[in-house]
């Protein structure tokens, strides 16, 4: 198997090998910038469609591009770093130069994860890997056991969500260098925090995507929301598949990452005998064995397809877990009353009884999708589903990026968080949720191409035609990005402090209590009183039982009996509550956890 891209083969001699796939081309050439010097060198045909060249003595800090059939100068598809953006030169990176300090790290168990999703650029004023690293004690205090980075691949301009990446191996220069990402991962591991990276294998961004110049990386055999599909199953797809699998190995091994979150796998089209998702799963498992460290792959899909997490030997794709949108949609509509767009399929508070143990849609007809949707997932363990009250999609894909803190009263933020953290699923918290951030998280881009600028601004407004949100901020306006950054802790108010304390203590209870830390959906019972909005959840383990009462209704609810002693109450003063509840009454938006043990 050929090692593609730029690879250092002898440090003492400054010897670097460059290799590229250039399908059915007459020739390929190399353009190198070393300091003030620019050198061109021919590349030899090493195998059909594979060209290579070895350069000695020019140093290791080289910038380079490829020429194809004497035309253009293109960045390397395997580029590890684009210091001048998607159109600029690729840089040779000496990955062996970084000295890791996480030698004793063996990873985290999937079942123990409490995940926080963050966008590196909007997480702080500096918007860098180092700025995230400086706030690791925030995650430790909160009880977060894994952070999930939204994509860090190189994208056009100064800011982007990351899903418009064009390099599967690059580190976005706006966030920092490859070594700075390694340092962030290293420091996380020393604080017992796993790091998951969001990767995009279903499409490439529209600006700076030079793959078509190299070969058949795309196919019109399938259509996707982004046009031609990535070529996983058409003629000469082997090089595309290899590039993606190389990317999986690269992030898990070179950067010591603990897991990958695969974006929108329902848009990965592959009719091959072995689906690319199955190969990704196998590759990740092999990485775990080689490194002696736990690794996992989590898939995002809106299809409720149990095959994603079915084992490989049962014909499944072997993913370790998947996001479950149904849980969020049931929660969100119960809290807000929204029924527009895809929310039209939800809105019955009684549906919570089902989604605590299964998808909501397990083959029923969907009004929004206009077809039957979903499979049966009742038998799958809780640790195979990631659930969230908020995430980048469900906040950022609203026209105005409204966070839940601006849609419901403060008391409901605590109760809703309690419903997530009391579940037998893997909880995901979106950055800022833990203290009730009110700044929006908007969709922002910084394209340089004038046609794309206009298209993305126009398309964003069209996207919300089914909703009545109106006033859609322009993704290209710098204010859209700047308004999406988190509020510094020095500016938190009493409610922010109280909500953070609430999340911290409830996460601690979840991670320490024998009932909550055992993700057993079979030892769980949910009852919903639709008229009052009272949700009662019992969970048990051996001879211990916890009962959570959650009032999502508009008024107080009488409690006929108390099932044990109170061990957690959202109305505590330290959580921004008033603690003036009357005996036998659950206040509006209140949650209480009772313990019943011998």
C-alpha positions, 0 to 999 in steps of 0.5 A: 500500500502506497503512503500518500502525501508528504512523508519524511523518510530521513530527518538527518538528510532532510529527505521527504517523499511526495506521492500523489494519485493522479488518475489517467494523467500524462504527468505530475510535477512538484512545486516546492517553496523552501524559504525564499527558494522555489523549486520545481521537480518532475515526479516519476510514475511509480505505479498506474496513476501514482506519481512520486518524487523524493527531495533531499537537503531543502529542510523539513519546513517545506511548502508544496503543491502539485502540477497535473499535466503541466496545468495549475498548482494544486494543494495536496489531497493528503495535506496535513496543514494549509497555513494560507488556507484552502487555496494555498500551499500545503506544508510538510509536517514532522509528526514525530517531533511532538513528544507525547505525555499521555503514555499511560492513557488507555481511554474511557469506556463508552458507557462512562461518557458525558460529552460536551460538543464545542466549536473551537472558533466560537468557544472563546474570544481567541478561538484556538486550540490553546484557548480550549486547553486553558479551560480544561478545568472548566470541563473537569469541574463540570464532570465532562469525560469527553469533549467532541470537537466540531470539524477542524479540517481546513475550510475557506476564510476566517470562520466556518462550522467545519462541514465545508472542509476540503482536506481530510487530514488538515488542521484548520490554521485559524485554530492553530498548528498540528502540534497545538491540537496534539497538545490539547489532546495530550492535556485532555488525556492527562485530565482523564478527558477523552477527545472525539473529532467530528469528521465529514466523509459524505461530501467536500466543501464547495470552495477549495475542493481540488479533488476533481483535478486529480481523479474520479473522487466523485460520481454521478451514480448517486445524488446527495444534498451537495450534488455528486456523491463521493465515489465509494462504489463507482469505477476507480473508487478504490483510491477514494476509499483508501483516502478515507480509511487513511484519514481514520487511521491518521486522526486516531493514531497520529493525534491520539484521538479517542473517537470519531463522530461521522457526520450524516452517514445517511448521505454516504452512498455505497452499494459495494459488497462491503460498505465503507462504514463497515471498513471504517469500523474495522479500521478503528477497531484495528487502531484500538488494538495497535495502540492498546487504547479504547477507540470508538466511532459514533454515527450521525443519522436521521433514519433511525437505522439500527443497522448502523450499530448492529455488529459486523458479524450480523451484517451491521456497520459496527458503529459503537453508537449513534445520535438519536434525533427523536429524543431531542425532538420529543423533548424540544416540542414538549418544552416549546410547543413548536410544530413547524418543519420536521417538528410536525412529527412530534409534540405529544408529551406522552411520546417520552414514554417510548423514547426513553427505551427506543426510537420514536419512529420505528417504522411508522409513517412520517408526515414530514418525510412522507414515508415510513421511517425507522427500525426497531431499537428497543433491544439495543443497550443505552450506551449505543445512543447519544442524546442531547437537549441541544447540539450544533444542528438543533441550535444552529439550524434555527434561523436565528440560532436560538438557544433553549435558554431564550425559548423557555423559562429558567426553571425548565432548563434545569428540568429538561437537563435532568431528563437528559442526564437521568436517562440510560443513554449517553448525554451530550451537552452543547457548549454554553448549555451548562450555564444557560448561554443566551448568545445565539449559535448561528450558521456562519461562513466566510467564503471568498468566492463571490458566487458562493457568498451570494448563494449561501446567503440566498440559500439560507433564507430558502432553507427556512421556508417551512418555518415562520422564523423570519429575519435570517442572519446573513452567514457571510456577515462577520457579526454572525460569527462574532455574536455566536461566541460564548460569554466569558465566565467573568460575566456570568450572572446568578442564573448562569452560576446556579445552572452551572452548579446544577449541571455539575452536581447532577453529572456528579450524581449520574457518574457516581450513583450505582443506579444512574451509571448503569445504562440499563434500559430494561430497568427503567419505567416512564410514566407521563401525565399528559394533562399536567405535564408530569413525567415520572421515571423510575430506574433501579439496580439490584435493591436500589431505586431512584425515582425522578419527578419532572414537571414540564407543565404550566402549573404546579402538580400535586404529588400523592406520595413521596417514593423515598428520601429527596437526594436532588432538588432543582429548587435548591438555592445553589441552583438559582431556585427559591426552595419554597415548595409546599409539601406534596406539590411539585412546582412548575418546572421543578424536578426532584430525585428520590432514593429508595434503598434498604 
